Amino acid sequence: MRPPVPKYFTIKGVLQARLEREYAPGAQLPSEAELCQDFGVSRATIQQALSLLTKDGLIKREQGRGTFYVGPATPRTETKPSELLESVMRLEGFTRVVREGVIVASPRVAERLRVPEGAQVVALDRVGFLDDEPIVFIQGYLPLDVGVHVLHSDEALRHTTVASLLRDRHAIPIEAVVQTIAASLADPAFAQALAVDVGAPILEGERTYLDHSGRPVFFSITFYRADRHRFAITLADWRGGWDEEPRARRVHPVRPDVGRPTREPQGGSES
């Protein structure tokens, strides 16, 4: 039997994922006291986690000033798959809005939406359910002039996507999508909503939706429970070649009662 993973090691992994997702190089981290409250652990545990991040060169600690993000040691490689994970709604599920409003854009959101850092954007967080169980958490961001169209659309978004809502109700077509997917760890910001432990493995997908002029009109970060999804890729040449545009990619929530999905989603995925 394997010994349990130390808490500080798990927190280190969660913090690393959070830094890459939300922080720009040079940004200041929360204080040790705030991190203790966030993770519900002792100060000694947080200090051990920060020491590991410092050792890896991801953060630097300055006496009297605080702790600052240096940047990722090795930038993640962004691939270009033809499809990301399938929408929950296509598998007879639904989503519930858990947060919406106007916020100040973080450095990452500002970069993806190509708006000035500190600009106001519309934030829209949703939880996706299948068989009444949470399986996906979606953080969505829109430029203010676009986002006002989807504010207070909770009922409409229950069984449709933001991209579809923009296209069908507000004549804002989506012409292209830039997307990435990577392995990550569940953050306290959404672990409870997904009913998983902090530090549990998850899949993290990013999508930036562009209109006909190439302007980003919607940016989403989606967190999928790893125990409810699998990511299958079809190779055009299984002897060693790689198809630049694979013909079939599907992610299926794993139904606990039967072990595999009973219905194939149709079409591309949206957030």
N, C-alpha and C positions, 0 to 999 in steps of 0.2 A: 504493500500500500504506500502510495506516494505521500510524503509529508505535505501539509497545506502550504500554499504560496504565502509568504509574508505579506502583511497588509501594505507595508511601505513599498513593496515591489509592484503590487497591483496599482497603488495610487500613482506611482511613478509612470506606469504605462498610460493611465487615464489622463494624467497631466500632460504627457507628451502628445497624446492625440488631441487634447484640447488646445494646446499651444499651436500646433500645426493648423488646426481648423479655425481658430478665432483670433490669433495674435499675429501682429507684424513684428519683424525684428526690431528690437529696441523698446518694445512695449513692456510696461511694468506689471509684474504678477501681483495678485492679492497678497495681503500680509499672511504670516504664518497663522495668526489667530483666525483670520477669515477662512483659510484653508482647513483648519481644524474643525470649524463649525460646518463647513461645506461637506466634509467627508465623515464627520462624526468620530474622529480619532484624536489621539493625544498629540501634543506638540512634538514629542520625540519621534513619533511615527512620520509626521510631516517633514521634519528635519532630515530624516533618513532618506525619504523620497527625493527631496530637493538636492541632497548630496549626490545621489545617483544621477540626477539630471545635470548637475554641475560637472560631474566626472565625465559625462558624455559630451560636454561642450554645448549643451542646449540652452543653458541659462548661466548668468553670472550674478554673483551676490556682492553688492557694494555696501560697505560699512556706513551706516547712517542714512543711506538712500533707499535701499530695498533690493529686490530681486528682479532681473530683467531678462527677457527672452532674447537669445542670440540669433536663433534661426535654426532650421532643421539641419542636422549633421549631413544627411544625404537626402536631397529632394526626391519626392516620389515621382516615378515615371508615370506620365499620364497617357493611357492608351485610348484608342478610339473605336470601341465596339459599336456595332450597328444598333444594338438595343441594350438598355439597362434592365433593371428588374421590372417585372410586370406590375401594373397598377393593381392595388388591392380591389378596387371597384370592379375590375374585370373578372374577379373570382367570387362574385356575389358577396363581397364584403361592403363595408361602409367606413367613412371617416368621421371623426368628431373634432370640431375646432376647440382647442384648449387655450389658445391665446391669440389675440389680434389687436392691432393698434399701430400707431405711428411711433417709431423709435429712431434713435441716431444710429446710422450705419456703422458697423464695426469695420476695421481695415479690410478684412476678407470680403465682406459683403459689398463694400464700396468698390473694391477692385473688380469683382465679378459683374456688378451692375454698371460699372464705369461712371460712377457718380463721385463727387468730391468726398473725401473722408470727413465724417461728421454731418453729412447731408441727412435729411429726414427721408426715411423709407417706410413702407408698410410691411409689418411683420405678421406672419400668419402661421401658427403652429397647429398641426393636426395629428391625431392618433388614428391609425388605420386598424380595423378589426376584421377578423375572419372567424366565424363560428363563435362570436362574442368574446374572442380573446385578442388582446392587443398584439400585433405582429410587426408594426412599422410606425415610426415617429418621423414626421416630416416638418422641417423648418423651412418656411417659404419667405422670400423677400421680393418686393416689387418697388420700382421707382414710385415716388409719391403720386405723380400724375396718372400712373397706370393703376396703382394699388387702390386708389379710392373707389374704383369700379367693383372691387371684390370685397371690400369691407362690409361686414354685417350680412354676408351671404352664406351663413352657416348651413341653412337647410339645403340650399342649392349645391353646396360643396359636399354634402353628405354622400351623394352618389355620382359625383362628377369630379373632374380635375380642374385645377386652376387654369391650365392651358386651354381646356375645352371651354371653360366659362368665358375667358377672354376672347376666344375665337367666335363662339356661337352667339353670345349675348352682347358683346361690345365691339365686334368687328376689328379685333386686334389679332391678326393671323400670326401663327408661329411658322417661320420659314426654315429654321435650323435649330439644332440642339447640340451643345457641347457638353460632353459627359465624361465622368471618371467614376471608378469604383475601387475600393480598397478595403482591406481588413482593418478593424479598429476595436476599441473597447468601450463598453457602456459607461457613459458619463453620468454623474449625479443629476445633471440637468434633465435627463430623459429616462434614466434607468427605471424609476418607479412607474412612469407612464407605460413602459414596455413590460413591466412585471418581471424584470431581470435584476440580478445583483450588479452593483457597481463593479466595473472591471470585467464583466462577462463579455465574451467575444461577440462582435456584431459585424455586419457589412455596412459600410458607409458609402453612399453614392451622392455625387454632385451632378446637378444639371443646370446649365444656363441656357435659357430660351431666347432666341433672337427673332426680331420681326423682319419684315422685308428689306429694311434699310440696314440690317446688321446690328441694330440697337438691342442690348439686353433688356427684356421687359419682365423677366421672371428668373429668379435664382433659387434653387432648392437644395437643401442638404437632407438626405433621407437615411435613416438608421433602421436597418432590418435585423430582426432577431435571427442569429445564426442557426438556432435550433429549429427555426420554422422555414428556412429558405435553403435552396441549393442553386448554384449558378452553373449551368451546363453550357458547354461550348462545342459546336460541331466543327471539326477540322475538314477543310477541303481536301487536304492531302495528309492522311494519317501516317505516311511514311517519313514525315519530318518537315514538310512544307506548312505554311500558315496562310490561311485565307485572310486577306486584308478586310473583307466584308463577309464574315460568316453568315450563312443563310439562316441559321436557327440558333437562337439563344433564348433560353427560358429560365425563369426562376419560379419555383413552385413552393408556396407555403406547404409544409408537411403537416397533413391532417393527422392528429394523434390517433384517431379512431381507425384509420385505414392505412396509415403509413406513407401514402402517396396521393397526389391530387387526382380528383376524378374528372376534372374538366380542364382542357387546354385553353389558356387565354388567347384571344385573337387580336392581331394588330400590335402596333408599337406601344411602349409604355409612356406614361405621363405622370406628373406629380400633381 
